[in-house]
């Protein structure tokens, strides 16, 4: 018997008890320990799957948000360009309007100045005629030594002055046309 107890391949009573204890522990582990651990592992896997799905969804939303951002920025740039173009157009229109107003004001001032000069020239000529007429009557009275009909003399003097004025204006026009011709020649040079 000693041989049988020394042979480790032959099962003895300890081996059977150890095997039974192992199977009992295995059953206890399988029945009471493994289900909560499996449950925790399953929950953890579900949490990880959900986190991955949420991350993928967040990534998709971030991509969509980036596309929306790019679209909004593009629209804002386009609007900014159109606002700048409109402002430039309005500024150019305002400049043109001011230029037209300035030109109209210039023309009005020049016309007013010419009218004023013309009116002053007419007044000066009238005053000069009157002074010449009065002077001529005084000179004629002194020369003749007697009273002269003022109205007849005044008509005679007016006629003489208009003849002199007409001839002097003809000379002025002739001189002006000669000056204009020399200006034209000067401009050519």
TALIN-V718457 format. One record per helix or strand of 3 or more residues. SS is the DSSP state (H for helix, E for strand). FROM is the first residue (numbers start at 1). LEN is the number of residues. If there is no record, write none. Layout:
SS_FROM_LEN + SS_FROM_LEN
//
This chain:
H_2_5 + H_13_132 + H_150_39
//
